[in-house]
Amino acid sequence: MPRVKSHLFTQQLYLMKLIWFQFYYLNFKHYFPRLLIHRSMCFFHKAKIEIHVFFLSKPIKRILLVKDSIPPI
C-alpha cells in the first residue's frame, strides 16, 4: 500500500513539474532570461508551488520578490 502511495506522489510531482515548466516557459519566457527557466527546474518543491501560485495570481513584481527569497542552488 505505501508503495502505491509513493508512486502516485511521484506521478503528481512529475505532472506538477511538467505543468509548471509549460506554464512558466510559454507565458513568461519574455519576462525572464533563459537561465532562470533552467534554474526553476532545480528549485525546492515547496518553493516551486509558491511561485506557481504567484504566477497564477499574476503581479510580476511579486514573483520577482519570491524569486529573490529562494535559496540559491
Stockholm file with secondary structure:
# STOCKHOLM 1.0

chainA/1-73         MPRVKSHLFTQQLYLMKLIWFQFYYLNFKHYFPRLLIHRSMCFFHKAKIEIHVFFLSKPIKRILLVKDSIPPI
#=GR chainA/1-73 SS CHHHHHHHHHHHHHHHHHHHHHHHHHHHTTTSCHHHHHHHTTSCHHHHHHHHHHHHTCCHHHHHHHHHTSCCC
#=GC SS_cons        CHHHHHHHHHHHHHHHHHHHHHHHHHHHTTTSCHHHHHHHTTSCHHHHHHHHHHHHTCCHHHHHHHHHTSCCC
//
